[in-house]
């Protein structure tokens, strides 16, 4: 088993990514440029969130 993916916090972060991408898809953006821009923006926001969660995980593992 991959312990990285089994971690609750990180698994939640990946679920959050899915939600953010789904939110973009729900907008039904017809213009390709606007769609790609919205998709990249959502992914960028998720990466910031994910990096924060990785930092928290690193700190918790460093204490062990």
URNOR-V306191 format. One record per backbone hydrogen bond with DSSP energy under -0.5 kcal/mol. NH is the residue of the N-H (numbers start at 0). CO is the residue of the C=O. If there is no record, write none. Layout:
nh:NH co:CO
nh:NH co:CO
This chain:
nh:2 co:0
nh:5 co:1
nh:6 co:2
nh:6 co:3
nh:10 co:6
nh:11 co:7
nh:12 co:8
nh:13 co:9
nh:14 co:10
nh:15 co:11
nh:16 co:12
nh:17 co:13
nh:18 co:14
nh:19 co:15
nh:20 co:16
nh:21 co:17
nh:22 co:18
nh:23 co:19
nh:24 co:20
nh:25 co:21
nh:26 co:22
nh:26 co:23
nh:27 co:24
nh:34 co:30
nh:35 co:31
nh:36 co:32
nh:37 co:33
nh:38 co:34
nh:39 co:35
nh:40 co:36
nh:41 co:37
nh:42 co:38
nh:43 co:39
nh:44 co:40
nh:45 co:41
nh:46 co:42
nh:47 co:43
nh:48 co:44
nh:49 co:45
nh:50 co:46
nh:51 co:47
nh:52 co:48
nh:53 co:49
nh:54 co:50
nh:55 co:51
nh:56 co:52
nh:57 co:53
nh:58 co:54
nh:59 co:55
nh:60 co:56
nh:61 co:57
nh:62 co:58
nh:63 co:60
